[in-house]
Amino acid sequence: MQNNTIVQLDGVVKRFPVGRGQFTALKDINLKFKAGEFSGLVGPSGSGKTTLLNIIGSLDGPSEGHARVLDRAVENLSHREAAELRNYHIGFIFQTYNLLPVYTVFENVEFPLLLQKMEKSKREKAVMDALEWLGLTDKVNSRPAQLSGGECQRVAIARAMVKRPEILLADEPTANLDSANSHHILKAMVRLNRDLKTTFIFATHDAKVIKYLRRKIVLEDGSVTKDEKKEPRSKS
């Protein structure tokens, strides 16, 4: 891949079996993402946003074409290699927080580092750093049921960021939040992008998210119809 390009999609097609036929969810996608971008895949439900995000995240592979992520060909990765790529280099944030209800905030954020078998002292520092970034140090011993929706999503972001991934993929991260919490979360993501240089790629149709993007890629019926750079709403 070219210098500074961390995701490259060339002629990506994705088909799913439907009955006796096939449904084409993605059609000839050609995109590049550079390190440090704050970009979004924008479009209505069914446009192919999540499917494309899953391929970038190595959760799925293309039916045709090539997808290179951090200089690895996604279509050639074994299950183990794809899991390793995700565990060490890619963070995920979903609209459902997917927090473990019996674990504390600290334990939820710590979980990805246990998978990496990081030593305890480094693990504890990384968790507390992540909680400090997201303003959650006072919630360290709380459980998800004791938190608001906005706080749960901040814990989910801390869990995704604790391993300091090169890429963070966010699928409708504000779908379950009110306007005030959405803006609070998005400003936190902007700061993380600025301070840690993490590449953010969103899948969204939320106008609040779109206002913060610096690049908007519009998908319709599985095809890219527009790819434009724009001024972000906020740099704070």
SVG drawing of the C-alpha trace seen along z (x, -y; Angstrom):
<svg xmlns="http://www.w3.org/2000/svg" viewBox="-35 -23 40 46">
<polyline fill="none" stroke="black" stroke-width="0.4" points="0.0,0.0 1.0,-3.6 2.7,-5.4 0.3,-6.4 -2.6,-4.3 -3.7,-1.9 -6.9,-0.6 -7.2,0.1 -10.2,1.6 -9.9,2.6 -13.0,3.8 -14.6,5.2 -17.8,7.1 -19.8,8.9 -22.6,11.4 -24.8,13.3 -26.9,16.3 -30.6,15.6 -32.8,18.6 -31.6,20.1 -30.0,16.9 -27.6,14.3 -27.9,10.8 -25.1,8.4 -24.5,6.1 -21.4,4.4 -20.6,3.5 -17.1,2.7 -16.0,0.7 -12.7,-1.2 -11.6,-3.2 -8.4,-4.2 -8.1,-5.4 -5.0,-7.2 -3.7,-7.1 -5.4,-9.6 -8.6,-10.1 -11.9,-10.8 -14.3,-9.5 -17.7,-7.9 -19.6,-5.6 -23.0,-7.3 -26.3,-6.0 -29.6,-4.5 -30.2,-1.1 -29.3,1.6 -26.9,-0.5 -23.9,1.7 -22.3,-0.4 -22.0,2.3 -21.0,5.0 -18.1,2.8 -17.1,2.0 -17.1,5.7 -14.7,6.3 -12.4,3.5 -12.5,5.0 -11.6,8.5 -14.9,9.9 -15.7,10.9 -14.0,11.1 -14.9,9.9 -16.6,12.3 -14.5,10.6 -11.7,8.0 -9.1,7.2 -9.1,5.6 -5.8,4.7 -5.8,3.5 -2.6,2.5 -0.8,4.2 -2.6,7.5 -4.8,9.0 -8.1,9.7 -9.3,12.3 -6.2,14.4 -6.2,14.3 -6.9,17.5 -9.4,17.2 -6.5,17.0 -4.7,14.3 -7.9,12.2 -8.5,12.5 -4.9,11.4 -5.3,8.4 -8.5,7.4 -7.0,8.1 -4.0,5.9 -4.7,3.4 -8.5,2.7 -11.0,1.4 -14.8,1.7 -17.7,-0.4 -21.3,0.7 -24.7,-0.9 -25.3,1.7 -22.6,1.3 -21.9,5.1 -20.6,4.6 -20.3,7.6 -23.0,6.9 -21.3,8.8 -18.0,7.0 -17.0,3.6 -16.1,0.7 -12.4,1.4 -12.9,5.1 -14.8,4.4 -12.1,2.1 -9.4,4.5 -10.8,7.4 -9.0,6.8 -5.7,6.6 -6.3,10.0 -6.7,11.4 -3.3,9.9 -1.8,11.5 -0.4,8.1 1.4,8.1 -0.6,6.8 1.2,3.5 1.1,2.4 -2.5,3.5 -3.7,1.5 -2.0,-1.7 -3.5,-1.3 -7.0,-0.8 -6.7,-3.9 -5.3,-6.0 -8.3,-5.0 -10.7,-5.8 -9.1,-9.1 -9.4,-10.0 -13.1,-9.3 -13.7,-11.0 -14.7,-7.8 -12.2,-7.4 -15.0,-8.0 -16.9,-5.0 -14.1,-2.4 -15.9,-0.1 -19.4,-0.6 -21.2,2.0 -23.1,1.3 -26.5,1.3 -25.4,-1.6 -24.4,-3.8 -26.4,-6.0 -26.5,-5.2 -23.9,-7.9 -21.6,-6.5 -22.0,-2.9 -21.0,-4.1 -17.9,-5.9 -16.9,-2.7 -17.3,-0.9 -15.1,-3.5 -12.5,-3.1 -12.5,0.6 -12.0,0.1 -9.2,-2.4 -7.3,-0.8 -5.1,1.3 -4.4,-1.9 -5.5,-0.4 -4.4,-2.0 -8.0,-1.8 -11.3,-2.3 -14.5,-1.2 -17.8,-2.7 -21.1,-1.2 -24.0,-3.7 -22.3,-4.6 -24.9,-7.2 -28.0,-5.4 -29.2,-4.8 -28.1,-8.2 -29.9,-11.5 -28.5,-14.6 -26.5,-15.9 -24.8,-12.5 -24.2,-12.1 -22.3,-15.3 -20.3,-14.5 -19.3,-11.1 -18.4,-12.6 -16.2,-15.3 -14.4,-12.6 -13.7,-10.7 -12.4,-13.9 -10.0,-14.4 -8.8,-10.8 -8.3,-11.1 -6.3,-14.3 -4.3,-13.1 -3.6,-9.5 -3.8,-9.8 -6.2,-6.8 -8.0,-6.4 -11.8,-6.5 -14.2,-5.0 -17.9,-5.3 -20.9,-3.7 -23.9,-6.0 -26.9,-7.7 -27.1,-10.1 -26.9,-13.7 -25.2,-14.5 -22.3,-12.2 -22.1,-13.4 -21.4,-17.0 -18.2,-15.9 -16.8,-13.9 -13.8,-15.2 -14.6,-12.8 -18.1,-11.6 -18.4,-8.5 -22.0,-8.1 -23.2,-4.5 -26.4,-3.7 -27.5,-0.2 -24.0,1.1 -22.2,-1.4 -20.2,-4.6 -22.0,-7.5 -20.1,-10.3 -16.7,-10.7 -16.0,-14.2 -13.8,-15.9 -15.5,-18.4 -14.8,-20.8 -15.6,-19.2 -18.2,-20.7 -15.9,-20.7 -12.2,-20.4 -12.6,-20.4"/>
</svg>
